[in-house]
Amino acid sequence: MKRAITIGVAAALTVVSAAAPAAANGYDDWIVPSCGTVTGDGTVTYTRTEGKTITPTSKRLSPVVYTTGLVALDRPDTLLSIANNRLSRSTDAGCTWRPLGQVNGSHVELVAAPGGSAYAWDREGNLSLTTAESRITPLTSPAPEVAGLGTDRNQAGRLRVADGDGQLHESADGGRTWQPVGVPAWPQSELLMVYTAVFDPADLDHVVLGSAGDARVTFDGGRTWSTATGMSEGGKVNVFSAAISAVAPNVVWAMGLNLKELDAGVPSGGRHIYMSSDGGRSFTPVVDHGAEITISNGPLLTTHPANPGVLYFEFGTGWAGTGTDLYRYDARANKVTTNHNNYDRVTSITFNPASPQLMYLGVAEES
């Protein structure tokens, strides 16, 4: 397995796209929390040290609970979270959380949108608009299965989804009506299952899809698609999860299971974290599953908000009180560091807009 970072990747990390100014995105008035305890139901906490130490919560979690959605809004100090369909809000930068209501769906995720809002979605096509003012508005889905959702951070009400057939759909009115855009990423005869769809936060025309077999990428809103290279040689890779850097969209990460390597019994079991420096056209394996690093199928992948060369991923389980390993991969150093915590899982991550070093963790209790 090639372990060296290529010249292309190094260049990608050197030329970093500048993020939009904080004031332009409504994040200029955020503060950094200073509370010693997070008050609420225990589903969200924060760390200043990438998980070395985690702020305690006022309530201990009781099983079974998964915090599958967590976003910072463009309202000062306001976050939304979803745990077991319950939407909660913090208006003091994550120190205090209060429930707002119930959201339809199963394992619902959140994507932040302009105007103090976020869209909630799940694989079964349940969509809702949620706002900082406690409003939850169910929406009509354009498809019975959704693989991912993206929002336009510069235009309120504009969003896209990718469906279970690899077809993109767009709404210009906040998810009330939809139109298909482009063509499906796979011919129907080739498609087995779409596992994930991730949208470039700065450009909804740039989308990466992962499936049972390969990954596809478009840069023109689905009019044309390319098959990603570099994940396998003469075989298939199940691409379970992916992420696009918000500050350098040419940097894309993915987790894949190389079926040829799995069948051959290689030490990694075929599981790798891959990195792309060309927007998802080609990938290089950079982290292997092994004795010290556990890569599950479809782990949470979270990009650093300021450093495109840093990726966070995790492995956790409620079995035998194992807890969670929170991994940090640094492409420049080609190094993984690990911080362990006692939560069964870390199921969502976001960052404080005023301080990229402060990480909010949505956690889970399985047993």
Backbone torsions as a table, in degrees:
resi	resn	phi	psi	omega
1	MET	NA	126.9	179.2
2	LYS	-72.7	126.3	-174.9
3	ARG	-108.3	-17.2	-175.2
4	ALA	-74.9	142.4	174.0
5	ILE	-76.0	128.5	-176.3
6	THR	-73.2	164.9	178.3
7	ILE	-60.3	-37.8	179.6
8	GLY	-61.9	-42.2	178.6
9	VAL	-66.6	-42.9	178.3
10	ALA	-59.0	-41.2	178.3
11	ALA	-65.3	-38.2	-179.9
12	ALA	-61.8	-33.2	-179.0
13	LEU	-83.3	-17.9	178.8
14	THR	-81.7	-43.1	179.7
15	VAL	-94.3	94.5	-175.6
16	VAL	-101.7	129.1	174.9
17	SER	-66.0	132.3	-179.6
18	ALA	-71.8	134.1	176.0
19	ALA	-70.3	154.7	177.2
20	ALA	-61.3	144.0	179.8
21	PRO	-55.5	145.1	-177.3
22	ALA	-57.4	-42.4	-176.7
23	ALA	-62.6	-34.7	-179.0
24	ALA	-68.1	-23.9	-177.7
25	ASN	-104.9	4.7	176.1
26	GLY	81.4	14.9	-177.6
27	TYR	-106.4	10.6	-171.3
28	ASP	-73.1	-21.1	-175.0
29	ASP	-101.5	12.5	179.4
30	TRP	-68.5	150.0	173.3
31	ILE	-113.0	169.2	174.1
32	VAL	-99.2	126.3	-177.0
33	PRO	-66.1	147.4	179.7
34	SER	-125.5	7.1	-177.5
35	CYS	-67.5	145.0	177.8
36	GLY	-84.9	-16.0	178.1
37	THR	-141.1	136.9	175.5
38	VAL	-88.4	122.2	-178.0
39	THR	-93.8	127.4	-179.7
40	GLY	159.1	-150.6	-176.2
41	ASP	-88.9	1.4	175.8
42	GLY	87.8	3.1	-176.4
43	THR	-84.4	-17.2	-179.6
44	VAL	-130.6	137.1	174.3
45	THR	-141.3	-169.9	177.2
46	TYR	-148.0	160.9	178.2
47	THR	-138.7	142.9	175.3
48	ARG	-99.2	-4.5	-169.7
49	THR	-126.7	30.2	178.5
50	GLU	55.1	33.9	174.4
51	GLY	97.6	-1.6	176.3
52	LYS	-63.6	-45.0	172.9
53	THR	-129.6	140.4	-176.4
54	ILE	-125.1	135.2	-179.2
55	THR	-64.1	129.5	179.6
56	PRO	-67.8	159.7	179.0
57	THR	-113.6	155.8	-176.7
58	SER	-73.0	-19.4	-178.9
59	LYS	-128.3	138.2	177.3
60	ARG	-85.2	137.8	-179.7
61	LEU	-69.0	144.2	172.9
62	SER	-116.8	138.6	-177.3
63	PRO	-71.2	154.5	-1.2
64	VAL	-106.8	132.1	-179.7
65	VAL	-145.6	138.1	177.0
66	TYR	-129.6	126.7	176.3
67	THR	-95.7	93.7	-170.5
68	THR	-94.4	-9.9	179.1
69	GLY	-132.4	135.7	179.7
70	LEU	-159.9	119.1	-179.1
71	VAL	-142.4	150.2	169.2
72	ALA	-96.0	132.1	-177.0
73	LEU	-96.2	166.0	176.1
74	ASP	-85.4	40.7	169.3
75	ARG	-121.3	140.0	-176.3
76	PRO	-51.9	123.1	169.5
77	ASP	63.5	23.2	-174.3
78	THR	-110.8	127.6	175.2
79	LEU	-127.1	154.1	171.3
80	LEU	-122.5	146.7	176.0
81	SER	-138.6	157.4	173.5
82	ILE	-130.8	125.2	175.1
83	ALA	-132.9	120.0	-178.1
84	ASN	49.8	46.0	177.8
85	ASN	74.3	-3.1	179.9
86	ARG	-90.9	119.6	177.4
87	LEU	-86.0	130.1	178.2
88	SER	-128.0	160.4	-176.5
89	ARG	-135.9	143.9	167.9
90	SER	-121.3	135.0	177.1
91	THR	-117.3	12.8	177.9
92	ASP	-127.8	40.5	175.6
93	ALA	64.8	28.2	171.8
94	GLY	99.4	7.3	179.6
95	CYS	-83.8	-33.0	-177.3
96	THR	-131.8	133.9	-179.4
97	TRP	-124.0	138.2	178.2
98	ARG	-133.9	141.3	179.6
99	PRO	-70.7	146.1	179.5
100	LEU	-113.7	-31.5	-176.4
101	GLY	159.8	-174.0	-176.7
102	GLN	-104.8	141.1	178.1
103	VAL	-114.7	136.4	-180.0
104	ASN	-69.2	144.4	173.0
105	GLY	127.2	-176.1	-179.6
106	SER	-134.6	128.6	-175.4
107	HIS	52.4	56.7	-173.8
108	VAL	-77.1	134.2	176.6
109	GLU	-106.9	164.1	-179.8
110	LEU	-124.2	143.0	172.7
111	VAL	-129.7	123.1	-178.7
112	ALA	-68.1	149.9	179.8
113	ALA	-139.5	163.5	179.5
114	PRO	-62.9	158.0	174.8
115	GLY	80.3	28.6	177.5
116	GLY	67.0	38.4	-177.1
117	SER	-134.1	170.7	175.1
118	ALA	-152.4	154.5	175.4
119	TYR	-105.7	133.0	177.0
120	ALA	-102.3	139.6	-178.6
121	TRP	-151.4	157.3	172.6
122	ASP	-141.6	174.7	-175.4
123	ARG	-63.6	-28.9	-176.3
124	GLU	-82.8	8.3	176.2
125	GLY	85.7	13.4	173.7
126	ASN	-78.0	122.0	-179.8
127	LEU	-125.4	142.2	176.0
128	SER	-147.4	149.4	169.6
129	LEU	-97.1	125.8	177.3
130	THR	-118.8	147.2	-177.8
131	THR	-132.6	162.5	177.9
132	ALA	-65.4	-17.2	179.8
133	GLU	-91.3	16.6	174.0
134	SER	79.8	12.9	178.7
135	ARG	-86.7	136.6	175.1
136	ILE	-127.5	114.3	-175.6
137	THR	-118.5	108.4	175.7
138	PRO	-61.7	143.0	-178.2
139	LEU	-121.9	161.9	175.7
140	THR	-85.6	130.3	179.5
141	SER	-85.8	144.9	177.1
142	PRO	-79.3	-6.2	-176.2
143	ALA	-154.9	155.7	179.7
144	PRO	-72.9	-15.0	178.3
145	GLU	-137.2	133.5	-178.9
146	VAL	-120.6	131.6	-179.7
147	ALA	-101.1	-14.8	179.7
148	GLY	178.1	159.9	-178.4
149	LEU	-138.7	140.3	176.4
150	GLY	-132.3	148.8	179.7
151	THR	-119.9	154.2	175.7
152	ASP	-89.2	112.1	-175.2
153	ARG	-72.9	-9.6	179.5
154	ASN	-107.3	-6.1	-177.2
155	GLN	-139.1	104.6	179.9
156	ALA	-60.6	137.8	177.0
157	GLY	89.4	-8.7	178.2
158	ARG	-97.5	124.8	179.7
159	LEU	-151.5	163.0	177.5
160	ARG	-135.2	152.6	169.9
161	VAL	-129.6	155.9	168.8
162	ALA	-109.9	132.1	-176.9
163	ASP	-93.6	-177.9	-175.7
164	GLY	-70.6	-7.4	175.1
165	ASP	-102.0	4.9	-178.6
166	GLY	80.0	18.8	177.2
167	GLN	-97.4	135.9	176.0
168	LEU	-89.3	146.3	175.8
169	HIS	-133.1	143.4	-179.2
170	GLU	-122.9	143.4	170.3
171	SER	-123.8	138.1	176.0
172	ALA	-108.7	1.8	-177.1
173	ASP	-126.6	38.3	173.9
174	GLY	73.7	26.5	175.8
175	GLY	89.1	11.6	179.6
176	ARG	-83.7	-36.9	175.1
177	THR	-131.9	154.9	-173.7
178	TRP	-137.0	151.8	173.1
179	GLN	-136.0	137.1	174.0
180	PRO	-67.8	144.6	176.2
181	VAL	-128.2	138.9	178.9
182	GLY	70.7	-158.4	-178.0
183	VAL	-125.4	160.9	177.8
184	PRO	-60.0	148.7	-177.8
185	ALA	-70.7	-23.9	179.4
186	TRP	-128.8	144.5	166.2
187	PRO	-61.4	145.8	-176.2
188	GLN	-57.2	-31.2	-178.6
189	SER	-70.5	-19.4	-177.9
190	GLU	-99.2	-19.5	-169.8
191	LEU	-80.9	130.5	173.5
192	LEU	-104.5	-57.9	179.3
193	MET	-160.9	136.5	173.0
194	VAL	-94.6	118.0	-178.4
195	TYR	-88.0	-35.2	-173.7
196	THR	-153.2	151.5	173.0
197	ALA	-140.0	126.2	179.5
198	VAL	-125.9	137.5	-177.6
199	PHE	-107.1	140.1	173.6
200	ASP	-61.8	123.2	-179.1
201	PRO	-60.4	-21.5	-178.4
202	ALA	-102.2	-7.9	-174.0
203	ASP	-157.3	104.3	-177.6
204	LEU	-68.0	-12.0	175.8
205	ASP	-75.0	-17.3	-178.7
206	HIS	-98.5	112.0	-175.3
207	VAL	-136.5	139.5	174.4
208	VAL	-118.9	127.4	177.7
209	LEU	-113.2	140.0	174.8
210	GLY	-117.0	139.1	-174.4
211	SER	-138.0	-178.6	171.8
212	ALA	-78.3	86.9	179.3
213	GLY	141.8	-40.6	-179.3
214	ASP	-168.8	-172.8	174.7
215	ALA	-123.6	146.4	177.5
216	ARG	-125.4	149.9	-179.0
217	VAL	-136.4	143.8	172.8
218	THR	-129.4	147.9	175.4
219	PHE	-120.1	3.7	-177.2
220	ASP	-129.9	35.2	174.8
221	GLY	68.5	30.3	175.2
222	GLY	88.1	4.8	176.1
223	ARG	-68.5	-37.8	175.0
224	THR	-135.1	148.8	179.9
225	TRP	-129.3	145.9	174.9
226	SER	-120.2	146.1	174.9
227	THR	-85.1	125.8	-179.3
228	ALA	-66.6	142.2	178.1
229	THR	-108.4	167.3	172.6
230	GLY	94.0	-4.3	-179.0
231	MET	-90.2	-26.9	-179.1
232	SER	-153.3	157.3	175.2
233	GLU	-118.5	104.5	178.6
234	GLY	72.3	22.9	179.8
235	GLY	-149.3	-171.5	-179.2
236	LYS	-111.1	151.3	174.7
237	VAL	-128.2	124.3	172.8
238	ASN	-80.4	113.1	-177.2
239	VAL	-97.3	104.2	-170.0
240	PHE	-90.3	-31.4	-178.5
241	SER	-150.7	157.0	-177.4
242	ALA	-154.6	165.9	178.1
243	ALA	-157.1	142.2	177.1
244	ILE	-111.6	131.5	179.2
245	SER	-63.6	135.7	179.2
246	ALA	-77.2	-18.1	-176.8
247	VAL	-108.3	-14.3	176.2
248	ALA	-147.5	84.0	-171.7
249	PRO	-66.3	-8.0	171.4
250	ASN	-72.1	-15.0	178.8
251	VAL	-95.3	117.6	-179.2
252	VAL	-128.1	140.4	178.8
253	TRP	-117.4	151.1	177.1
254	ALA	-152.4	152.1	170.8
255	MET	-111.3	130.4	-179.1
256	GLY	-138.2	155.3	175.5
257	LEU	-112.2	110.5	179.2
258	ASN	-79.4	109.1	-173.1
259	LEU	-68.6	-31.8	177.0
260	LYS	-65.1	-43.6	177.8
261	GLU	-68.3	-37.1	176.9
262	LEU	-59.6	-45.8	180.0
263	ASP	-66.8	-30.5	-179.2
264	ALA	-80.4	-10.0	178.2
265	GLY	72.5	31.8	178.9
266	VAL	-67.1	156.6	-175.1
267	PRO	-55.3	-33.0	-178.7
268	SER	-77.2	-10.6	-173.9
269	GLY	65.1	14.7	180.0
270	GLY	82.4	2.9	-176.7
271	ARG	-94.8	128.2	-177.5
272	HIS	-144.1	154.5	161.5
273	ILE	-96.5	128.7	-179.0
274	TYR	-110.7	153.0	178.0
275	MET	-128.9	138.9	175.0
276	SER	-118.9	140.2	176.0
277	SER	-111.3	8.2	-179.3
278	ASP	-128.4	35.0	174.1
279	GLY	80.3	5.3	179.6
280	GLY	111.1	5.1	176.8
281	ARG	-71.2	-38.1	-179.3
282	SER	-143.2	150.3	-176.0
283	PHE	-130.3	155.2	174.2
284	THR	-127.9	132.6	175.3
285	PRO	-69.8	129.6	-176.7
286	VAL	-121.1	-22.1	178.3
287	VAL	-134.5	132.3	178.8
288	ASP	-109.3	145.7	168.8
289	HIS	-64.1	140.3	179.4
290	GLY	-171.1	-164.0	-175.0
291	ALA	-62.8	-34.2	-175.8
292	GLU	-101.6	-13.1	-178.6
293	ILE	-131.8	118.5	179.0
294	THR	-101.2	119.0	177.1
295	ILE	-110.6	114.0	177.9
296	SER	-87.6	172.2	174.3
297	ASN	-75.2	116.0	177.3
298	GLY	76.4	45.4	178.5
299	PRO	-69.2	158.6	171.5
300	LEU	-63.0	124.1	175.9
301	LEU	-114.0	124.7	-177.6
302	THR	-131.1	124.0	-179.7
303	THR	-85.3	148.6	175.9
304	HIS	-66.7	139.3	-175.4
305	PRO	-72.8	-13.3	-178.8
306	ALA	-126.9	-24.2	-176.2
307	ASN	-115.0	106.1	-175.9
308	PRO	-67.8	-14.9	-179.7
309	GLY	-87.8	6.9	-179.0
310	VAL	-118.6	129.4	177.9
311	LEU	-126.9	139.3	173.9
312	TYR	-108.7	137.4	171.1
313	PHE	-145.3	169.8	-171.3
314	GLU	-144.6	159.9	167.1
315	PHE	-140.1	125.5	178.8
316	GLY	-147.8	157.1	177.9
317	THR	-157.8	147.8	177.1
318	GLY	-82.5	-2.4	-176.8
319	TRP	-69.4	125.4	173.2
320	ALA	55.8	28.7	178.5
321	GLY	63.8	32.2	-175.0
322	THR	-63.2	-41.4	-177.5
323	GLY	85.9	-163.4	-173.4
324	THR	-127.2	136.1	167.8
325	ASP	-99.4	122.7	175.1
326	LEU	-101.6	114.5	-174.9
327	TYR	-98.1	144.9	173.6
328	ARG	-126.1	116.4	177.1
329	TYR	-102.6	127.1	178.4
330	ASP	-110.4	113.1	-175.6
331	ALA	-67.7	-34.6	-179.9
332	ARG	-64.1	-42.4	179.3
333	ALA	-87.5	-11.2	-174.5
334	ASN	50.6	53.2	-171.6
335	LYS	-139.8	140.9	173.5
336	VAL	-108.7	128.6	171.3
337	THR	-112.9	150.7	-173.5
338	THR	-127.4	132.6	171.2
339	ASN	-122.7	131.6	-175.1
340	HIS	-104.0	144.2	173.3
341	ASN	-138.1	169.0	-173.2
342	ASN	-90.9	-0.6	176.1
343	TYR	-69.3	149.6	178.6
344	ASP	-64.6	-38.6	179.0
345	ARG	-149.6	154.2	161.7
346	VAL	-109.7	112.4	-169.5
347	THR	-109.1	-4.6	173.5
348	SER	-159.8	149.2	-177.8
349	ILE	-141.4	138.5	166.7
350	THR	-145.4	177.4	-172.3
351	PHE	-128.0	153.5	175.6
352	ASN	-73.4	123.5	-177.2
353	PRO	-61.2	-23.9	179.5
354	ALA	-86.3	-13.8	-175.5
355	SER	-151.7	100.8	179.8
356	PRO	-61.1	-16.0	179.1
357	GLN	-78.0	-13.7	-176.7
358	LEU	-99.2	117.4	-173.7
359	MET	-111.8	126.9	174.0
360	TYR	-91.1	137.8	-178.1
361	LEU	-118.3	124.9	168.1
362	GLY	-94.0	125.7	-168.3
363	VAL	-117.6	170.5	-176.9
364	ALA	-136.2	153.0	174.6
365	GLU	-129.3	118.0	-173.5
366	GLU	-103.8	-23.2	-175.8
367	SER	-152.4	NA	NA
